[in-house]
Amino acid sequence: MALWVITLMWISSSTKTWSFVGLLPSGGLAIMLVPIGFGVGITMATTTLSAQYSVEPKDIGASSSIVQFMGSLGGGVILSILTVLVNTTYKNHLILHDSPTLSMTIGIREAFIVLFFLSVVAIASSFFMEGKLPVSSMK
């Protein structure tokens, strides 16, 4: 999923949201975003199940709610940070280029570059986590 974010670095003002062939969408920005959506969905389900199987049966509800809460909290924090980055970049480039579309494209591209590097750091840091998770007996 993190590697797929690389494709979002090529967003430009000429990137179409959808390219239609007949009635079916065939490309554009959606082609780049769909795999990321599937990756997020699979990741959230996997982390919730991992949390449920690593605690005692009486704590399953609490563990899954903590995972979902932290996912929502992290999503809100990163969204606000990237929104500030996009808006700041937009304002700075609007003065230089006098083109709202080009300025917004540059801002979104820079946000995806930051998101890519944050994803790589998160994945790399997971390899250095130590400790053994307790395995509960699910009977």
VOMI-226065 format. One record per atom (N, C-alpha, C): residue number from 1; residue in three letters; x, y, z. Coordinates in pm, whole numbers. Each point is the difference from the previous one (the first is absolute). Last residue first. Example, Ala and Ser with C-alpha at 12.3 -4.5 7.8 and 13.67 -1.06 7.14 Angstrom:
! VOMI-226065
LUMRO    k    r       X       Y       Z
LUMRO    2  Ser    1285    -225     708
LUMRO    2  Ser      82     119       6
LUMRO    2  Ser     -77     109      73
LUMRO    1  Ala      29    -572      -7
LUMRO    1  Ala     -89     119       0
LUMRO    1  Ala      90     120       0
***
This chain:
! VOMI-226065
LUMRO    k    r       X       Y       Z
LUMRO  139  Lys   -1113   -2067    2368
LUMRO  139  Lys     -77    -125      11
LUMRO  139  Lys    -147      29       1
LUMRO  138  Met     508     225     -81
LUMRO  138  Met    -137      28     -42
LUMRO  138  Met     -79    -130       1
LUMRO  137  Ser     457     202     233
LUMRO  137  Ser     -62    -127     -37
LUMRO  137  Ser    -146      27     -29
LUMRO  136  Ser     425     350     -64
LUMRO  136  Ser    -106     -45      89
LUMRO  136  Ser     -55    -133     -49
LUMRO  135  Val     485     262     -36
LUMRO  135  Val     -97     -72     -81
LUMRO  135  Val    -105     -54      96
LUMRO  134  Pro     366     436      13
LUMRO  134  Pro     -60    -115      67
LUMRO  134  Pro    -105     -64     -90
LUMRO  133  Leu     438     262    -183
LUMRO  133  Leu    -140      22      31
LUMRO  133  Leu     -55    -123      72
LUMRO  132  Lys     510     197      -6
LUMRO  132  Lys     -81    -112     -44
LUMRO  132  Lys    -144      26      43
LUMRO  131  Gly     457     326    -121
LUMRO  131  Gly     -99     -49      96
LUMRO  131  Gly     -83    -110     -61
LUMRO  130  Glu     253     442    -240
LUMRO  130  Glu      35    -124      68
LUMRO  130  Glu    -111     -38      96
LUMRO  129  Met      92     312    -475
LUMRO  129  Met     -76     -17     123
LUMRO  129  Met      31    -136      61
LUMRO  128  Phe     162     176    -428
LUMRO  128  Phe      86      16     116
LUMRO  128  Phe     -74     -11     133
LUMRO  127  Phe    -204     -16    -442
LUMRO  127  Phe      97    -109       3
LUMRO  127  Phe      90       6     124
LUMRO  126  Ser    -323     341    -105
LUMRO  126  Ser     -66    -122      49
LUMRO  126  Ser      96    -118       7
LUMRO  125  Ser     124     426    -185
LUMRO  125  Ser       6      -4     147
LUMRO  125  Ser     -67    -125      56
LUMRO  124  Ala     -11      86    -470
LUMRO  124  Ala     135     -33      45
LUMRO  124  Ala       8     -11     152
LUMRO  123  Ile    -407     142    -192
LUMRO  123  Ile      26    -140     -34
LUMRO  123  Ile     138     -42      50
LUMRO  122  Ala    -117     451      53
LUMRO  122  Ala     -86     -85      84
LUMRO  122  Ala      25    -147     -27
LUMRO  121  Val     224     316    -271
LUMRO  121  Val      52       3     137
LUMRO  121  Val     -82     -90      91
LUMRO  120  Val    -154      57    -438
LUMRO  120  Val     124     -77       0
LUMRO  120  Val      60      -5     140
LUMRO  119  Ser    -376     273     -62
LUMRO  119  Ser     -36    -142     -12
LUMRO  119  Ser     123     -89       4
LUMRO  118  Leu      61     466     -12
LUMRO  118  Leu     -54     -41     131
LUMRO  118  Leu     -39    -147      -1
LUMRO  117  Phe     138     188    -407
LUMRO  117  Phe     114     -16      91
LUMRO  117  Phe     -46     -37     141
LUMRO  116  Phe    -336      84    -323
LUMRO  116  Phe      80    -115     -41
LUMRO  116  Phe     115     -22      98
LUMRO  115  Leu    -265     385      53
LUMRO  115  Leu     -72    -120      41
LUMRO  115  Leu      78    -126     -35
LUMRO  114  Val     165     413    -153
LUMRO  114  Val      16      -9     146
LUMRO  114  Val     -67    -127      52
LUMRO  113  Ile     -65      92    -450
LUMRO  113  Ile     142     -32      22
LUMRO  113  Ile      27     -15     149
LUMRO  112  Phe    -426     144    -131
LUMRO  112  Phe      18    -143     -25
LUMRO  112  Phe     146     -43      17
LUMRO  111  Ala    -104     459      40
LUMRO  111  Ala     -63     -74     110
LUMRO  111  Ala      17    -150     -19
LUMRO  110  Glu     146     286    -344
LUMRO  110  Glu      91       6     115
LUMRO  110  Glu     -59     -74     120
LUMRO  109  Arg    -269      36    -384
LUMRO  109  Arg     116     -85     -28
LUMRO  109  Arg      96       1     119
LUMRO  108  Ile    -369     289      16
LUMRO  108  Ile     -41    -140      19
LUMRO  108  Ile     117     -94     -25
LUMRO  107  Gly      76     458     -82
LUMRO  107  Gly     -26     -24     142
LUMRO  107  Gly     -38    -144      29
LUMRO  106  Ile      50     140    -448
LUMRO  106  Ile     130      -4      67
LUMRO  106  Ile     -17     -29     148
LUMRO  105  Thr    -389      66    -247
LUMRO  105  Thr      66    -124     -42
LUMRO  105  Thr     135     -15      67
LUMRO  104  Met    -236     402      59
LUMRO  104  Met     -61    -108      78
LUMRO  104  Met      64    -134     -35
LUMRO  103  Ser     141     374    -248
LUMRO  103  Ser      39      15     140
LUMRO  103  Ser     -56    -111      88
LUMRO  102  Leu    -129      28    -456
LUMRO  102  Leu     139     -42      12
LUMRO  102  Leu      46       7     145
LUMRO  101  Thr    -431     161     -92
LUMRO  101  Thr       7    -144     -27
LUMRO  101  Thr     142     -52      17
LUMRO  100  Pro     -85     472      43
LUMRO  100  Pro     -53     -80     111
LUMRO  100  Pro      12    -150     -22
LUMRO   99  Ser     307     406    -183
LUMRO   99  Ser     -87    -102     -56
LUMRO   99  Ser     -51     -87     115
LUMRO   98  Asp     352     352       5
LUMRO   98  Asp    -129      62     -31
LUMRO   98  Asp     -95     -97     -70
LUMRO   97  His     479     -40     185
LUMRO   97  His     -50     -48    -130
LUMRO   97  His    -129      66     -45
LUMRO   96  Leu     237     113     423
LUMRO   96  Leu     102     -18    -104
LUMRO   96  Leu     -59     -27    -137
LUMRO   95  Ile    -281      43     386
LUMRO   95  Ile      69     128     -20
LUMRO   95  Ile      99     -11    -116
LUMRO   94  Leu    -214    -387     140
LUMRO   94  Leu     -97      86     -68
LUMRO   94  Leu      60     137     -27
LUMRO   93  His     235    -326     254
LUMRO   93  His      13     -16    -145
LUMRO   93  His    -101      82     -78
LUMRO   92  Asn      -7       8     481
LUMRO   92  Asn     133      42     -46
LUMRO   92  Asn      13     -10    -152
LUMRO   91  Lys    -401    -154     206
LUMRO   91  Lys      13     146      12
LUMRO   91  Lys     134      48     -54
LUMRO   90  Tyr     -74    -468      16
LUMRO   90  Tyr     -91      64     -96
LUMRO   90  Tyr      16     152       3
LUMRO   89  Thr     229    -257     320
LUMRO   89  Thr      62     -12    -132
LUMRO   89  Thr     -84      69    -106
LUMRO   88  Thr    -182     -23     429
LUMRO   88  Thr     119      86       1
LUMRO   88  Thr      69      -1    -136
LUMRO   87  Asn    -367    -292      64
LUMRO   87  Asn     -43     140      -4
LUMRO   87  Asn     118      97      -2
LUMRO   86  Val      88    -467      41
LUMRO   86  Val     -59      31    -131
LUMRO   86  Val     -39     146      -7
LUMRO   85  Leu     161    -154     415
LUMRO   85  Leu     106      -3    -101
LUMRO   85  Leu     -55      38    -138
LUMRO   84  Val    -306     -50     354
LUMRO   84  Val      81     121      20
LUMRO   84  Val     110       8    -105
LUMRO   83  Thr    -251    -390       2
LUMRO   83  Thr     -82     112     -45
LUMRO   83  Thr      74     133      16
LUMRO   82  Leu     197    -396     167
LUMRO   82  Leu      10       7    -145
LUMRO   82  Leu     -86     113     -57
LUMRO   81  Ile     -22     -78     465
LUMRO   81  Ile     137      40     -37
LUMRO   81  Ile      13      15    -151
LUMRO   80  Ser    -406    -165     172
LUMRO   80  Ser      15     142      31
LUMRO   80  Ser     140      50     -37
LUMRO   79  Leu     -92    -460     -54
LUMRO   79  Leu     -81      79     -92
LUMRO   79  Leu      16     149      26
LUMRO   78  Ile     201    -307     293
LUMRO   78  Ile      75      10    -126
LUMRO   78  Ile     -79      80    -103
LUMRO   77  Val    -212     -75     415
LUMRO   77  Val     122      80      19
LUMRO   77  Val      75      15    -132
LUMRO   76  Gly    -385    -278       8
LUMRO   76  Gly     -34     142      19
LUMRO   76  Gly     122      89      13
LUMRO   75  Gly      59    -469     -25
LUMRO   75  Gly     -49      52    -127
LUMRO   75  Gly     -36     147       9
LUMRO   74  Gly     124    -226     394
LUMRO   74  Gly     116      19     -89
LUMRO   74  Gly     -41      56    -134
LUMRO   73  Leu    -344    -112     299
LUMRO   73  Leu      78     112      53
LUMRO   73  Leu     120      30     -89
LUMRO   72  Ser    -263    -378    -100
LUMRO   72  Ser     -75     124     -27
LUMRO   72  Ser      78     123      47
LUMRO   71  Gly     183    -421      97
LUMRO   71  Gly      -2      20    -145
LUMRO   71  Gly     -72     129     -38
LUMRO   70  Met      -4    -136     449
LUMRO   70  Met     132      52     -37
LUMRO   70  Met      11      21    -151
LUMRO   69  Phe    -398    -192     163
LUMRO   69  Phe      13     137      49
LUMRO   69  Phe     135      60     -41
LUMRO   68  Gln     -82    -457     -95
LUMRO   68  Gln     -81      88     -85
LUMRO   68  Gln      11     146      41
LUMRO   67  Val     219    -320     268
LUMRO   67  Val      60       1    -134
LUMRO   67  Val     -77      94     -92
LUMRO   66  Ile    -177     -74     428
LUMRO   66  Ile     123      82       7
LUMRO   66  Ile      66       9    -136
LUMRO   65  Ser    -374    -281      46
LUMRO   65  Ser     -40     141       3
LUMRO   65  Ser     121      92       9
LUMRO   64  Ser      65    -468      16
LUMRO   64  Ser     -42      41    -135
LUMRO   64  Ser     -43     146      -1
LUMRO   63  Ser     123    -187     415
LUMRO   63  Ser     115       4     -90
LUMRO   63  Ser     -40      46    -140
LUMRO   62  Ala    -336     -62     334
LUMRO   62  Ala      85     116      29
LUMRO   62  Ala     115      10     -98
LUMRO   61  Gly    -283    -378     -29
LUMRO   61  Gly     -72     123     -35
LUMRO   61  Gly      84     125      21
LUMRO   60  Ile     172    -423     139
LUMRO   60  Ile      -7      11    -146
LUMRO   60  Ile     -69     129     -43
LUMRO   59  Asp     104    -203     455
LUMRO   59  Asp      49     131     -44
LUMRO   59  Asp     -10      21    -151
LUMRO   58  Lys    -117    -413     238
LUMRO   58  Lys     -80     106      64
LUMRO   58  Lys      40     140     -47
LUMRO   57  Pro     240    -397    -150
LUMRO   57  Pro    -135      13     -57
LUMRO   57  Pro     -85     110      63
LUMRO   56  Glu     533      56      -9
LUMRO   56  Glu     -91     -97      61
LUMRO   56  Glu    -141      21     -57
LUMRO   55  Val     395     150    -317
LUMRO   55  Val     -45      30     136
LUMRO   55  Val     -89    -112      51
LUMRO   54  Ser     186      34    -451
LUMRO   54  Ser     115      14      89
LUMRO   54  Ser     -38      34     143
LUMRO   53  Tyr    -299     -48    -392
LUMRO   53  Tyr      61    -129      30
LUMRO   53  Tyr     120       9      93
LUMRO   52  Gln    -234     394    -149
LUMRO   52  Gln     -97     -87      66
LUMRO   52  Gln      62    -133      42
LUMRO   51  Ala     254     313    -253
LUMRO   51  Ala     -21      48     137
LUMRO   51  Ala     -96     -92      75
LUMRO   50  Ser      71     -87    -453
LUMRO   50  Ser     123     -26      75
LUMRO   50  Ser     -15      42     145
LUMRO   49  Leu    -350     105    -299
LUMRO   49  Leu       3    -143      31
LUMRO   49  Leu     125     -37      81
LUMRO   48  Thr     -32     442    -153
LUMRO   48  Thr    -106     -26      98
LUMRO   48  Thr      -1    -147      40
LUMRO   47  Thr     293     136    -341
LUMRO   47  Thr      46      47     131
LUMRO   47  Thr    -106     -22     108
LUMRO   46  Thr    -109    -115    -447
LUMRO   46  Thr     107     -85      51
LUMRO   46  Thr      48      45     138
LUMRO   45  Ala    -323     260    -235
LUMRO   45  Ala     -57    -129      42
LUMRO   45  Ala     106     -90      63
LUMRO   44  Met     141     412    -182
LUMRO   44  Met     -83      22     120
LUMRO   44  Met     -61    -131      49
LUMRO   43  Thr     250     -11    -403
LUMRO   43  Thr      86      28     116
LUMRO   43  Thr     -83      18     126
LUMRO   42  Ile    -220     -51    -416
LUMRO   42  Ile      62    -127      42
LUMRO   42  Ile      84      22     126
LUMRO   41  Gly    -190     382    -196
LUMRO   41  Gly    -104     -89      48
LUMRO   41  Gly      56    -131      53
LUMRO   40  Val     291     306    -210
LUMRO   40  Val     -44      52     130
LUMRO   40  Val    -106     -92      60
LUMRO   39  Gly     146    -102    -433
LUMRO   39  Gly     106     -22      98
LUMRO   39  Gly     -37      49     138
LUMRO   38  Phe    -291      82    -366
LUMRO   38  Phe       0    -141      36
LUMRO   38  Phe     105     -29     106
LUMRO   37  Gly      -5     434    -170
LUMRO   37  Gly    -120     -26      77
LUMRO   37  Gly     -11    -145      43
LUMRO   36  Ile     345     123    -289
LUMRO   36  Ile      27      54     133
LUMRO   36  Ile    -121     -23      90
LUMRO   35  Pro     -35    -118    -458
LUMRO   35  Pro      84     -94      78
LUMRO   35  Pro      33      51     140
LUMRO   34  Val    -256     295    -282
LUMRO   34  Val     -72    -123      36
LUMRO   34  Val      88     -99      75
LUMRO   33  Leu     157     428    -196
LUMRO   33  Leu     -53       2     136
LUMRO   33  Leu     -69    -129      43
LUMRO   32  Met     194      88    -445
LUMRO   32  Met     106      12      99
LUMRO   32  Met     -53     -13     143
LUMRO   31  Ile    -297      -3    -367
LUMRO   31  Ile      86    -118     -13
LUMRO   31  Ile     111       4     104
LUMRO   30  Ala    -285     375     -42
LUMRO   30  Ala     -64    -113      70
LUMRO   30  Ala      85    -125      -7
LUMRO   29  Leu     116     402    -241
LUMRO   29  Leu      37       1     141
LUMRO   29  Leu     -57    -119      76
LUMRO   28  Gly      13     -85    -513
LUMRO   28  Gly       3     126      71
LUMRO   28  Gly      41     -18     145
LUMRO   27  Gly    -271    -362    -333
LUMRO   27  Gly     130      53      40
LUMRO   27  Gly     -13     130      76
LUMRO   26  Ser    -367    -275    -191
LUMRO   26  Ser     117     -78     -37
LUMRO   26  Ser     132      59      47
LUMRO   25  Pro    -592     -41      55
LUMRO   25  Pro     119      83      25
LUMRO   25  Pro     125     -83     -27
LUMRO   24  Leu    -482     -84    -248
LUMRO   24  Leu      92     -45     105
LUMRO   24  Leu     115      97      19
LUMRO   23  Leu    -359      11    -339
LUMRO   23  Leu     -56      31     130
LUMRO   23  Leu      95     -32     114
LUMRO   22  Gly     211      94    -461
LUMRO   22  Gly    -139     -43       7
LUMRO   22  Gly     -58      45     133
LUMRO   21  Val     431      76      62
LUMRO   21  Val      -5     -74    -124
LUMRO   21  Val    -139     -62      -1
LUMRO   20  Phe     245     428     295
LUMRO   20  Phe    -106     -96     -29
LUMRO   20  Phe      19     -63    -137
LUMRO   19  Ser     293     239     418
LUMRO   19  Ser      -1      -8    -145
LUMRO   19  Ser    -102    -108     -34
LUMRO   18  Trp      91     335     457
LUMRO   18  Trp     -45    -124     -63
LUMRO   18  Trp      20      13    -150
LUMRO   17  Thr     196     326     266
LUMRO   17  Thr     -58     -75     110
LUMRO   17  Thr     -45    -136     -50
LUMRO   16  Lys     411     259    -235
LUMRO   16  Lys    -145      -7      -1
LUMRO   16  Lys     -48     -79     121
LUMRO   15  Thr     455     308    -100
LUMRO   15  Thr     -49    -132      43
LUMRO   15  Thr    -151       3       7
LUMRO   14  Ser     296     380    -100
LUMRO   14  Ser     -67     -68    -112
LUMRO   14  Ser     -50    -139      38
LUMRO   13  Ser     247     288     296
LUMRO   13  Ser    -126      68     -29
LUMRO   13  Ser     -73     -64    -116
LUMRO   12  Ser     309    -320     283
LUMRO   12  Ser      23     131     -60
LUMRO   12  Ser    -136      63     -29
LUMRO   11  Ile     269    -443     271
LUMRO   11  Ile    -123      76     -21
LUMRO   11  Ile      37     135     -59
LUMRO   10  Trp     294    -373     144
LUMRO   10  Trp      -8      46    -137
LUMRO   10  Trp    -130      71     -31
LUMRO    9  Met     112    -213     419
LUMRO    9  Met      95     110     -16
LUMRO    9  Met      -4      56    -142
LUMRO    8  Leu    -247    -389     158
LUMRO    8  Leu     -68     128      22
LUMRO    8  Leu      94     119     -12
LUMRO    7  Thr     147    -458     -26
LUMRO    7  Thr     -72      39    -122
LUMRO    7  Thr     -69     134      16
LUMRO    6  Ile     220    -201     371
LUMRO    6  Ile      95      58     -96
LUMRO    6  Ile     -72      46    -126
LUMRO    5  Val    -213    -250     346
LUMRO    5  Val     -11     146      16
LUMRO    5  Val      97      70     -96
LUMRO    4  Trp      -5    -474      54
LUMRO    4  Trp     -97      48     -97
LUMRO    4  Trp     -16     151       8
LUMRO    3  Leu     274    -237     310
LUMRO    3  Leu      65      16    -130
LUMRO    3  Leu     -96      52    -106
LUMRO    2  Ala    -161    -101     432
LUMRO    2  Ala      88     118       5
LUMRO    2  Ala      68      23    -134
LUMRO    1  Met    -267    -380      48
LUMRO    1  Met     -83     118       0
LUMRO    1  Met      88     125       0
***
